[in-house]
Amino acid sequence: MSESNQDVYARWHAARLAPLWASPNAHKPPPPPAAPYIWRWSETRPLVELAFQETSPAAVQRRVLQMWSPHAATLADEFTCGSVLSALQCLLPGETARPHRHTMNALRFLLEGSGAVTLVDGKECPMEFGDLVLTPGMCWHEHRHDGAEPVVWLDVLDVPLHAHLGSVVFQPGPVVDAPATMPDTAFASANIVPETIPGRRAHSPVFRYPYADAVRALAHAPRSPDGARRVRYVNPLDGAGAMPMLDTCMLQLDAGAPTLPRRTSANLVCTVVEGQGETRIGEHTIAWGPRDTFTIPQHNWAAHHASSDARLFIVSDADVLRRLGLLTEETRPAA
């Protein structure tokens, strides 16, 4: 760059202007897909035990270990995969986590133990193995453990999206202005819902999705183009995703029947509910077992092979991309 050009650039920069043609991002091919990562239950569960020893919900509101992406630059980059943040939260018998609410959507998926209850806008949601419990944005939520053994569940939130948008709002308890809720039995009959539904309408009126219901639905689900069976957790009022911004589904894999490679523009966090197997993600192969959690970053071709019948609980940011008209999904046909 000539001295005169340097002067021109300096004058632009002083005025907070920058030439597009000098941008390190413009007109460049996209980077290759990010590599996956796995948090193995055999390694993370002992570390959860250390969290029991280190602190209590009474001291820190929530005893949580975030699953920090290896692609994050610093601890301030709170994401697991794309705009999805996952974590492990745990309670000991008799403990409670006091109420609060925030703009971030969050969900809970129980991995170990029983006897815990999440209250969402005052509505009690028992938590048993494999159950999904939703705490949509700005819903009051608190946790109580009435059981006799430790409980550990998967937390998933859309924190990175709100951090980027500057829309993070947090409100501690006590609970005020909690809206009316309805018992889940009001929505227990498929294709029939109450005509009058009090409370919020921005999210599903159902907060708890039992594992047994997901298993039953999978048994009757047709195969997806890649060969797996999939069911999606939805809002019974409109058939849209159960919670805005975080898409949730359950995947069933038959032993010895590999799936065809599939890729999407969404970022996926996958937790193994049952079974053993491996997943080929781009150039990486990850072996997995019960309660392991692994990522499939966007644009990676991914194919699963279960050595025993398996189920995976999958959370993604597909709903965000779908709303923006940017969601792509494709399956590579068999050779």
C-alpha positions as CSV (number, residue, x, y, z in Angstrom):
1,M,0.0,0.0,0.0
2,S,1.4,3.4,-1.0
3,E,2.0,6.2,1.4
4,S,-0.9,8.1,-0.1
5,N,-3.2,5.1,0.2
6,Q,-2.1,4.7,3.8
7,D,-3.2,8.3,4.4
8,V,-6.6,7.6,2.8
9,Y,-7.2,4.5,4.9
10,A,-6.1,6.4,8.0
11,R,-8.6,9.2,7.3
12,W,-11.4,6.6,6.7
13,H,-10.6,4.7,9.9
14,A,-10.5,8.0,11.9
15,A,-14.0,8.6,10.7
16,R,-15.1,5.0,11.6
17,L,-15.3,4.0,7.9
18,A,-13.8,0.9,6.4
19,P,-13.7,-0.2,2.7
20,L,-15.6,-3.4,2.1
21,W,-13.0,-4.6,-0.4
22,A,-10.5,-4.8,2.5
23,S,-12.8,-6.8,4.8
24,P,-11.4,-10.1,5.9
25,N,-15.0,-11.5,5.6
26,A,-16.5,-10.1,2.5
27,H,-16.5,-12.2,-0.7
28,K,-14.6,-15.0,1.0
29,P,-15.7,-18.7,0.9
30,P,-17.3,-19.8,4.1
31,P,-15.0,-21.7,6.5
32,P,-15.3,-25.5,6.7
33,P,-17.8,-26.9,9.2
34,A,-16.7,-26.9,12.8
35,A,-15.5,-30.2,14.4
36,P,-17.9,-32.0,16.8
37,Y,-17.2,-32.6,20.5
38,I,-18.5,-35.1,23.0
39,W,-19.0,-34.9,26.8
40,R,-18.8,-38.5,28.0
41,W,-21.0,-39.4,31.0
42,S,-18.2,-41.6,32.4
43,E,-16.1,-38.4,32.6
44,T,-18.7,-35.7,33.4
45,R,-20.6,-37.6,36.1
46,P,-17.6,-37.7,38.6
47,L,-17.2,-34.0,37.9
48,V,-20.8,-33.4,38.8
49,E,-20.0,-35.0,42.1
50,L,-17.4,-32.3,42.7
51,A,-20.1,-29.7,42.1
52,F,-22.2,-31.3,44.9
53,Q,-19.2,-30.8,47.2
54,E,-18.3,-27.3,46.0
55,T,-21.5,-25.3,46.4
56,S,-25.3,-25.4,46.9
57,P,-28.3,-23.8,45.1
58,A,-28.8,-21.7,48.2
59,A,-25.5,-20.0,47.5
60,V,-25.4,-19.7,43.7
61,Q,-29.1,-20.0,42.7
62,R,-28.4,-22.9,40.3
63,R,-25.7,-25.6,40.6
64,V,-24.9,-25.9,36.9
65,L,-21.9,-27.0,34.8
66,Q,-22.0,-25.5,31.4
67,M,-20.9,-27.5,28.4
68,W,-18.3,-25.1,27.0
69,S,-17.5,-25.4,23.3
70,P,-13.9,-26.1,22.4
71,H,-14.4,-23.4,19.7
72,A,-15.1,-20.7,22.3
73,A,-12.3,-18.2,22.7
74,T,-13.0,-17.3,26.4
75,L,-15.3,-18.3,29.2
76,A,-17.4,-15.3,28.2
77,D,-18.4,-17.2,25.0
78,E,-21.2,-19.2,26.6
79,F,-22.2,-21.6,23.9
80,T,-22.1,-25.3,23.2
81,C,-22.9,-25.4,19.5
82,G,-24.0,-22.4,17.5
83,S,-26.7,-20.5,19.3
84,V,-27.4,-23.5,21.7
85,L,-26.0,-23.7,25.2
86,S,-26.3,-26.9,27.1
87,A,-25.3,-27.7,30.7
88,L,-25.8,-30.2,33.5
89,Q,-27.8,-29.1,36.6
90,C,-28.0,-31.2,39.7
91,L,-29.8,-31.3,43.1
92,L,-29.4,-33.3,46.2
93,P,-32.4,-34.6,48.2
94,G,-34.2,-31.8,50.0
95,E,-32.6,-29.0,48.0
96,T,-34.5,-26.3,46.2
97,A,-33.5,-23.8,43.5
98,R,-35.4,-20.5,44.2
99,P,-37.7,-19.0,41.5
100,H,-36.6,-16.6,38.8
101,R,-37.4,-15.9,35.2
102,H,-35.6,-14.6,32.1
103,T,-36.1,-13.9,28.4
104,M,-34.0,-16.9,27.5
105,N,-35.9,-20.1,26.7
106,A,-34.8,-23.1,28.6
107,L,-35.6,-26.8,28.8
108,R,-34.8,-29.7,31.2
109,F,-34.2,-33.3,30.2
110,L,-33.8,-35.7,33.2
111,L,-30.7,-38.0,33.0
112,E,-30.4,-39.5,36.5
113,G,-32.5,-39.9,39.6
114,S,-36.2,-39.2,40.4
115,G,-38.3,-37.2,42.7
116,A,-37.5,-33.7,41.4
117,V,-40.2,-31.3,40.4
118,T,-40.0,-28.1,38.3
119,L,-42.6,-25.5,38.9
120,V,-43.4,-23.4,35.8
121,D,-45.6,-20.4,36.5
122,G,-46.7,-22.3,39.6
123,K,-47.6,-25.5,37.7
124,E,-45.9,-28.7,39.0
125,C,-44.0,-30.8,36.5
126,P,-42.6,-34.0,37.9
127,M,-39.2,-35.0,36.4
128,E,-38.6,-38.7,35.7
129,F,-35.9,-40.2,33.5
130,G,-36.2,-39.1,29.9
131,D,-38.9,-36.5,30.6
132,L,-38.7,-33.1,28.8
133,V,-39.8,-30.1,30.9
134,L,-40.0,-26.7,29.3
135,T,-39.5,-23.3,30.9
136,P,-40.2,-20.8,28.1
137,G,-38.9,-17.3,28.2
138,M,-40.3,-15.1,31.0
139,C,-42.0,-18.0,32.7
140,W,-41.3,-18.2,36.4
141,H,-39.5,-21.5,37.3
142,E,-38.1,-23.1,40.3
143,H,-36.9,-26.6,41.2
144,R,-37.6,-28.8,44.2
145,H,-36.1,-32.2,45.0
146,D,-38.4,-34.5,47.1
147,G,-36.6,-37.7,46.3
148,A,-34.0,-39.8,48.0
149,E,-31.1,-39.7,45.6
150,P,-29.2,-37.0,43.6
151,V,-30.8,-35.9,40.3
152,V,-29.0,-34.6,37.3
153,W,-30.6,-33.2,34.2
154,L,-29.6,-31.7,30.9
155,D,-30.3,-27.9,30.7
156,V,-30.5,-26.4,27.2
157,L,-31.0,-22.6,26.6
158,D,-30.8,-20.1,23.7
159,V,-28.5,-17.8,25.7
160,P,-26.1,-17.1,22.8
161,L,-28.9,-15.8,20.6
162,H,-30.1,-13.4,23.3
163,A,-26.6,-12.3,24.1
164,H,-26.1,-11.4,20.5
165,L,-29.4,-9.6,20.2
166,G,-28.9,-7.7,23.5
167,S,-32.3,-9.1,24.7
168,V,-31.1,-10.7,28.0
169,V,-33.5,-9.9,30.9
170,F,-33.3,-11.6,34.3
171,Q,-35.7,-11.2,37.1
172,P,-35.3,-12.9,40.5
173,G,-38.2,-14.0,42.7
174,P,-40.4,-13.8,44.5
175,V,-43.0,-14.8,41.9
176,V,-45.4,-12.0,40.9
177,D,-48.1,-11.8,38.3
178,A,-47.9,-15.6,37.4
179,P,-50.4,-16.3,34.6
180,A,-53.1,-19.0,34.8
181,T,-52.1,-22.4,33.6
182,M,-54.0,-25.5,32.7
183,P,-53.4,-29.2,33.6
184,D,-51.8,-31.3,31.0
185,T,-54.8,-33.6,31.1
186,A,-56.7,-30.9,29.2
187,F,-54.5,-31.7,26.2
188,A,-54.3,-35.5,26.6
189,S,-56.7,-36.3,23.7
190,A,-54.9,-36.0,20.3
191,N,-56.4,-33.5,17.9
192,I,-58.8,-32.2,20.5
193,V,-58.1,-29.1,22.7
194,P,-60.1,-26.9,25.0
195,E,-61.9,-24.0,23.2
196,T,-61.0,-21.6,26.0
197,I,-57.3,-21.5,27.2
198,P,-56.3,-19.0,29.8
199,G,-52.8,-17.8,30.2
200,R,-50.0,-17.1,27.8
201,R,-50.3,-18.0,24.1
202,A,-46.7,-17.4,23.0
203,H,-45.6,-21.0,23.8
204,S,-47.0,-24.5,24.5
205,P,-49.5,-24.7,27.4
206,V,-47.9,-28.1,28.1
207,F,-44.7,-27.9,30.0
208,R,-44.0,-31.6,30.6
209,Y,-43.5,-34.2,27.9
210,P,-43.1,-37.7,29.4
211,Y,-40.5,-40.0,28.0
212,A,-43.1,-42.8,27.7
213,D,-45.2,-40.7,25.3
214,A,-42.1,-40.1,23.1
215,V,-41.3,-43.8,23.0
216,R,-44.9,-44.6,22.1
217,A,-44.9,-42.0,19.3
218,L,-41.6,-43.3,17.9
219,A,-43.0,-46.8,17.7
220,H,-45.6,-45.5,15.2
221,A,-43.5,-43.0,13.4
222,P,-42.5,-43.6,9.7
223,R,-38.9,-43.6,8.8
224,S,-37.3,-40.3,7.8
225,P,-35.4,-40.1,4.5
226,D,-32.2,-41.1,6.2
227,G,-33.7,-44.3,7.6
228,A,-34.1,-43.2,11.3
229,R,-37.4,-42.6,13.1
230,R,-38.0,-39.1,14.4
231,V,-40.7,-37.4,16.4
232,R,-40.8,-33.7,17.2
233,Y,-42.1,-32.2,20.4
234,V,-44.8,-29.7,19.5
235,N,-47.3,-27.2,20.8
236,P,-50.7,-29.0,20.8
237,L,-52.4,-25.7,19.9
238,D,-50.7,-25.1,16.5
239,G,-48.4,-27.9,15.8
240,A,-45.3,-25.6,15.9
241,G,-42.3,-26.4,17.9
242,A,-43.0,-26.9,21.6
243,M,-40.9,-23.8,22.4
244,P,-39.8,-20.9,20.2
245,M,-36.1,-20.8,19.1
246,L,-35.2,-24.3,20.5
247,D,-36.3,-27.2,18.3
248,T,-36.6,-30.6,20.1
249,C,-36.9,-34.1,18.7
250,M,-36.3,-37.7,19.6
251,L,-34.5,-40.0,17.2
252,Q,-34.7,-43.8,17.2
253,L,-32.0,-45.9,15.7
254,D,-32.3,-49.7,15.0
255,A,-29.3,-51.8,15.8
256,G,-27.2,-52.6,12.8
257,A,-29.1,-50.3,10.5
258,P,-26.9,-47.3,9.7
259,T,-28.6,-44.1,8.6
260,L,-27.8,-42.2,5.4
261,P,-25.7,-39.1,5.8
262,R,-27.7,-36.0,6.5
263,R,-26.8,-32.4,6.9
264,T,-28.5,-29.2,8.0
265,S,-27.8,-25.5,8.5
266,A,-28.9,-26.0,12.1
267,N,-26.6,-26.7,15.0
268,L,-27.4,-29.9,17.0
269,V,-26.8,-31.0,20.5
270,C,-27.5,-34.7,20.9
271,T,-27.9,-36.6,24.2
272,V,-28.0,-40.4,24.2
273,V,-31.0,-41.6,26.1
274,E,-30.5,-45.3,25.5
275,G,-28.2,-47.6,23.5
276,Q,-24.7,-47.7,22.1
277,G,-23.3,-46.7,18.7
278,E,-21.3,-44.2,16.8
279,T,-21.8,-41.2,14.6
280,R,-19.7,-40.1,11.6
281,I,-19.6,-36.3,11.6
282,G,-17.6,-34.9,8.7
283,E,-14.2,-36.5,9.0
284,H,-14.7,-37.4,12.7
285,T,-16.3,-40.6,14.2
286,I,-17.6,-40.4,17.7
287,A,-18.5,-43.5,19.7
288,W,-21.3,-42.9,22.2
289,G,-23.3,-44.6,25.0
290,P,-26.1,-43.7,27.5
291,R,-26.1,-40.1,28.8
292,D,-23.3,-39.0,26.6
293,T,-23.8,-35.6,24.9
294,F,-22.2,-34.6,21.6
295,T,-22.5,-31.8,19.0
296,I,-23.2,-31.8,15.3
297,P,-22.2,-28.3,14.1
298,Q,-24.0,-26.9,11.2
299,H,-23.2,-28.0,7.6
300,N,-21.6,-31.3,8.6
301,W,-22.7,-34.5,7.0
302,A,-23.7,-36.9,9.8
303,A,-24.6,-40.6,9.8
304,H,-25.5,-42.8,12.8
305,H,-24.8,-46.4,13.4
306,A,-26.3,-48.1,16.5
307,S,-24.8,-51.3,17.8
308,S,-27.9,-51.7,20.0
309,D,-31.3,-50.1,19.6
310,A,-30.8,-46.5,20.6
311,R,-32.6,-43.2,21.2
312,L,-31.1,-39.7,20.9
313,F,-32.7,-36.6,22.3
314,I,-31.8,-33.7,20.0
315,V,-32.0,-29.9,20.6
316,S,-31.2,-27.5,17.8
317,D,-31.5,-23.9,16.7
318,A,-33.5,-25.0,13.6
319,D,-36.5,-22.9,14.6
320,V,-34.4,-19.8,14.5
321,L,-33.2,-20.5,11.0
322,R,-36.7,-21.7,9.9
323,R,-38.2,-18.3,11.0
324,L,-35.5,-16.5,9.0
325,G,-36.0,-18.7,5.9
326,L,-32.4,-20.0,6.3
327,L,-33.0,-23.6,7.3
328,T,-31.7,-26.2,4.9
329,E,-31.8,-30.0,5.4
330,E,-30.7,-32.7,2.9
331,T,-30.1,-36.4,2.9
332,R,-27.4,-38.0,0.7
333,P,-29.0,-40.8,-1.3
334,A,-27.7,-44.3,-1.1
335,A,-24.9,-45.1,-3.6
